[in-house]
Amino acid sequence: MARRKPAMPHPSITGMAAGLSVAQYLNQGGAPSPGKGVIKDVLDGDLSDAFSSLSTHAIDLASTTKGKAVLSSAIVLATAGGLARKFFPSVKLGGTKLYFKI
């Protein structure tokens, strides 16, 4: 009897959402404003402003209540995704439908 190759796990959508929420906070800080941010500063060539903003946002992420809320929600999202993959390994998300392995 041939051995079956284990299926590759689907990328965690919740893990990506958690990472993007932290990245968004690091880019624009606690008060997002359109047209501003670390990425815009880098693209405009203002590297000193970009590094200054990034370091300020990183410190705020760990020290302010809004930053701690972002970190807490990211941890909860990633944990929920990990638990869902552990307890429901046959459920895969694809587009707008749920696919099941048989």
N, C-alpha and C positions, 0 to 999 in steps of 0.2 A: 504494500500500500504506500503510495507516494505521500510524502509530508507536505502539508499545506504551508505556504509562506504566510506569516502573520501580516495582517493588513496594516498599512501605515496609518497612524492616527491623523485625524483631521485637525488642521490648525485651530487653535482655540479662539473663537470669536470673542469670548469674554476676556481672554488674555490680551488680545489686540486692543480691545476697548479700554482696558485698564492702562495699558501702556500709552495709548493716545491721549488719555485724560491727563496723565502726568506730563507728557510731552507738550501738550497745549498750555499747561500751567507754566512750564519752564520757558516756553516761547513768549507768552504774553503776560504772565504774572496773574495776580488775583483779580484784576479788573481788565478783562480783555477789551481792546479797542481796535476796530478795523483799521488796517493799513499800518499798524505798528507791530513791533516784535523783534525778537532776536534774529529770526530768519531774514526779515526785511533788512535789518542792519548789516548782516553778512552779505546779502546780495547787493546792497548799495556800497559795500566796501568799507563800512565803518566798523572795523574789527574791534577797536577798543571799546566802543559803545556796546557792541554785541556781547563781548566777554563781561563787561561791567553789568549789563542787564541780566545775563545768564547767571552770574554769581549771586546777584541780589535776589533773583527769583528762586534759586536753589536754597538760599538761606531762608527765604520766606516760606518755601514749601515745607520746611522742617520746623519752623518756629511759629508761624501764625495759625490761627484757628481755621481760616479758610484753606490754607495749605494742608493742614493735618486732616481736614475733611476730605480733600482730594486724595490724599494717600490712603485714608481709611476706606473710601469707596473703591479705590483701585484694588486694594487687598481683598475686599469682600467680593468684587467681581471676578477676580482671578481664582479665588477659592471656590466660588460657586461653579465656575467652569470646570475646574479640576475635579470637583466632586461629581458633577454631572457626567463627565467622561468616565469616571471610575465606576459609578453605579449604573450607567446606561451606555456601555461601550458599543452597542450595536446601532445607536442613533447617530446619524451623521447629518449635519446641516449642509444643504446645498441650495443656494439661491433663496427661493421663498418656500421651499418644500422640505419636509423631513424625509430622509431616505433611511431605510432599514436594511441591514445585512441579513441574509437568510443562511 
